């Protein structure tokens, strides 16, 4: 690589996705953002086909952090609308409410019985372990064990195992359980019983409500961020990085020097 840089920056940011744009916005000065695509957004891009909006992946905005919520509302607040989740699960020939583990009403009675008894007998509702070692030995080591531990054999067999195998493309035993705490709803016994009797009143889960652009796709968020970030070099990629000399060579042939690389 060339030892002399074409230009020097405090920080070089590779990628104008939400993370890269946010990093630049909060740095405030002496940075450059390099993006190989012709538009900003990274995975938060939207394709418009015949008037329909298709996000590259799911980007519902839950906005639990107060500072992030304030920033998003400042950027695109007037274009957001609140959405209440409306999800159904089709199994055993009927539709039930999401999440399955808290809404078994309407399923065949034998299935409901297996799900309820399995939930009640699940290890998560057993007597607490008496020692740290015993607790650690009982803790789920993968997603499949997490399902059995918290929901029991019935819910695992009738929904959680087949559904998640289909969703992720691999058996749940091949997936870690480290991510589950927020994203997999764990209802109380009261909620499970109410759901078996058709008495559920509230949606549960982290995505029961969320906000989303009412007149566009999620790409308006990175586009709004980009109006406050400069310079952004689009259609330009990093082709080599020299960590020792702190240099990035670009597809344009330029070499940028940096103190920090994101």
Buried (B, 14 or more C-beta within 10 A) or exposed (E): EEEEBBEEBEBBBBBBBBBBBBBBBEBEEEBBBBBBBEBBBBBBBBEEEEEEBEBBEEBBBBBEEEEEBEBBBEBBEEBBEEBEBEEEBEBBEEEBBBBBBBBBBBBBEEBBBBBBEBBEEBBBEEEEBEEEEEEEEBEBEBBBBBBBBBBBBBBBBBBBBEBBBEEEEEEBEEBEBEEBEEEBBBBEEEBBBBBBEEEBEEBBBEBBEBBBBEEBBBBBBBBBBBEEBEEBBBEBBBEEBBEEBBBBBBBEEBBBBBEBBB
